[in-house]
Amino acid sequence: MAGLRHEFPVQGLLKVAGLARSTFYYQCKASQKADRHAQLKARIRSVFEQHKGRYGYRRITSAIRHLGTAVNHKTVQRLMQLMKLKSLVRPKKYRAFRGTVGRIAPNVLQRQFDADAPNQKWVTDITEFRVGEQKLYLSPVLDLYNGEIVAYETATRPAFAMVAGMIKKAFRRLGADDRPVVHSDQGWHYQMSAYQALLAQRALTQSMSRKGNCHDNAAMESFFGTLKSEFFYLNRFESIEALRTGIKRYIHYYNHSRIKLKLKGLSPVMYRTQPSRP
C-alpha cells in the first residue's frame, strides 16, 4: 500500500484498505526502521561469505571498520543472530606423547605468549586429519610475535622426518642474530637427540610444556582449533592430496588475509610488514 500512495490519494487508499491514518503511517515508519540496516547486513554477509563462515562478529566488525564504516560490535552481533550467521566450534587435536624417550627440556616459555619482534619465540606441535581411512599429519611452526605460520610440513605418517623438514624450513626465516626460543609439548619427536641437535646447531633454546598440560602451548592449540573449525570441518575431501592442497591454501590465507583483532585488525603478514611497528 505504501508504494501506491505515489499514484493514488492516501485518503482513498485508507478507505479501501479500512485502515486508520495513524496505523498506516506507523507501519510506514516501522518498515523504514527495519530496512535501515539493509546496507550493513549486506556488508556483513559479504565479509562472512568472503571468509567462508570463518569470522565471528568481532572480526566482521573489524573488517567493516577497515572498509571505512563506523559500526558498533553489538549491532553486528545482533544482526548476525537475526541473519543466522554463526562460526563453528573448536575440535580436538592429535597427541604424540609416549612417555620419556629422550631428554625433557625445561618450560622456558612459561606461558609468556607475547613477543616484541619476529623470531623471538616460536611454538610448534603436530595435528592429525582423517580422510576416510587415511590420515594426514601437519607439523607447523608459529611465531608468537604475530601468529604467523613461518614453516610447516605434512606427511601421511607422523615420522621424525616431517618434524626435521619443518624446522629446517623455519631456519630459513632466521637472520644471523636471531635466536628464538622453540617451544613444544613433550611429544617424542621433540625429545629426540636428532631434533635437539638441529636446534643446537643454530644455538636455539628449546622449551617444553609440562607433562599433560595443553595450556602451556595454548597458542599452537588455538591455531589448530581455528584451522579445523574454519577449514577442515567446512569442506569435504576426496583424497589426502586434496586435503594437502587445501591446507596449503588455508595457511596462505591465514598468514596474508585473515585479520586478528589483537593485531589491530591486520593479518599476520600485514602486521609484520607494516612501515612502523606499534
N, C-alpha and C positions, 0 to 999 in steps of 0.2 A: 504493500500500500504506500510505503514511504516513497518508492520510486515513481508512483503515479501522480504524486502531488505537483510535479513539474508540468503535467499535461492537463490536469483537472483541478477545479477548485477544491480546497481541503474540506470546506463545509459539506459539499456534495459527497465526497468520499466517506466522510464520517457518518453521514446519514445512511448511505448504502451499507456500510460495514456495521452500523449500530454501535459505534464507539464514541465515548466522550472525548472532547478535545484534549483534556488533561491526560487521559490514558494514551492517546495517540502520541503526544509529544514526549511522554515518559518512555514509551517504547523506542522512539527515535533516539532519545538520549542514551538509553541503555545499550542500543545497538552500536552507537558510535563509541561508547566506552569499551565495549567488548572488542572492537576492532582496533583500538589504539595501540595494541601490542602486535599487530599483524606483521609489521616490518621486522620487529625484534624477533618474533617467532620464526620468521623466515631465515634470519641470520643464525639463530640458534640451531635450527635444523640443518642449515648449510654446513656449519662447523662440525656438528655432530656426525653428519654423513661423510664429510671430508676425512674425518679421522676414524671412520668406520665404527662408531659407537664406543671409542676408547676414552673419550673425555667425559668427566662428570661436570657438574655445574660450575665448580671453581675454575677449571681450566677453560671452559667455554666462556665464562665471564672475562677471564684474562685475554682470551683470543679476540673477543668482540671489542674490548677496550683498545687493544693494539690496532684494530681496524679504524679507530677514531670515534667510537661511540661510547659515551659515558653511560654505564649501566650498573645497577646495584646487584650484587650476587644473590640476594634473597629473591629479587624479581626473576632472575634467570632460573633459580631453583624452583620457584613456584610454577613458572611457565613450562619447565621441563616435566614437572609432575603432571600438569594438565595435558601435555603432549605425549606422555608416557615414554619419555626418552630416559633410559637408565643404563649405566655401565654394568659390567659383570663383576662377580666376586673373585676372590683370590684362591688359587689351588694349593695343593701340597707340593713338596719337592723331593728330589732324589737324595738318598743318604748313602754315603760311601764310607761310613765308619766301620772299621773291622777290629777295633781294639788297638793296642800299641804294637806296631810292626816296625817302628823306627824311632827317630828322635822327635819328641814333642817340644815344640818351641813355646816360649812364654807368650802370654797375651799382652804384647806391646801396645796394641791399638787401644785397648781398654775402652771400647765404645766411643772413642773420640772421632766421630764421623765427619768432622769439618776439616777442610784444608784451605790454606791461604793461596795456594798456587798449584798448577798442574804437576803431576808426578811427585807429589809428596807422600800420598797414601793410596795404595791400591788394595782392592779386595777381590777375591776370586772364589769360585765354587763350581760344582757340576750339577746339572739338572737333566732329567730324563723325559723323553716324549715317547708315546706309543702310536704307531700307525698299524692297525690290525694286529698281527702277531709280531711285528718288527718293532725295534726300539732305535731311537736316535739320542745321542748324548751331546750336550752343549757345555763347553768349558770357556767362560769369558773372564776378562779382567776389567774391572770398573774403577775409574778414577774418582775418588771421593771429592775432588775439587768441584767437579761439575756433573758428576753422574754419568760421564761418557764411557761407552764401551771402547776401550783402546785396542783390544785384540780379542779374538776368540777362535776356537776350533770346534768342529763337530766330528763325530765318529759313531759307528754302529756298535762299538764296544767301548766301555769305559777304561780303556787301556792307558798306561802311562804315557805312551807316545802322543796322545791327544793333549795332555797337560803340558808336556815338554814343548810341543809345537806352539801351543798358545803362548807360553811365557817367552819363547824366543821371538815370536811376533811382537809381543809387548815391548821387548827390549829395544826394538827399532824406534820406538817413540821417545826414548830417553836421550837427553842431552849428555854431554861429557860430565857434567857435575850433578846430574840427577841421581838421587839415592832413595827412592821411595821405600817405605815400609810396605811389605806384601803380606796381607792378612788372609787367612783361610780358616776353615774348620780343621778338625783332626783327621780328615779323610786320609786313607792310606797313601794316596798319590803324594801328598804334601809331607808325609813322614819319610819318604824315600830319600836315601842319600844322594841319588842322582838329581832329584829336584832341588835339594838343598845346595848341591854343588853348583847348579846353574845360577842360583841366587848369589852364592858366594863369589862367583866369577865377576859379577858386577858390583860386588860389595853392598848388596841389598840386605836389609834387615827382615827376617822372617818373623811373623806373628801368627798365633793360632788362638781360636776361640777355646773357652773352657769346655771340657767334655760334656756333650749333650746340651749345650746352651746356644740355641739358634739366635738369641738376641745379640750375641757378641758379633755376629756377622749380618746384622739386620739390613744393611744397605744392599747387600747382594740378594738376600731373601726377598727384599722389596722389588728388585728388578725382575727376578724370576716370576714373582706373582703378577707383575704388570705384563710381562711378555706372554704369559699363558692366558691371562684373562682378556687382554686386548688383541691377541693374535691367534694363539693356538685353538682356543675354545670357540672362536668366532668363525672358524673355517673347517672344511673337510679336505683331507689329503688322500690322494690315491696311491701315493708311494712315498718312500723315505726321501727320494730325490726332490720331490715336490715340496716336502716339508723343509728340506735343507735350503732350497731356493727361497722359500717364504721367510725363513729365519734371517737370511742374508738381507732381504728387502726390509724386513721389520727393523733390524738393528740399524740400518742406514736411516730409516725413518725416525727411529728413536733418537739417534745422535743428532740428526740435522734438522728435523721438523717438529718433533713432539716437544711442546713447551713444558717447562717446570715452573711451578709457582715460586719456589724458593730461589730460582734463578731470575726472578723479576719478569716472568713471562717469556723467557728466551729458551731456546733449545740448548742442549749441552755444547754443541759446536759454536752456535751463535754467541753463547756466553764466553767461551774460551777465546774467540777471535774478535770480540768487540774491541774498539780502539783503546778504551780506557777501562780497566777492571775496577769494579766498585771496591 
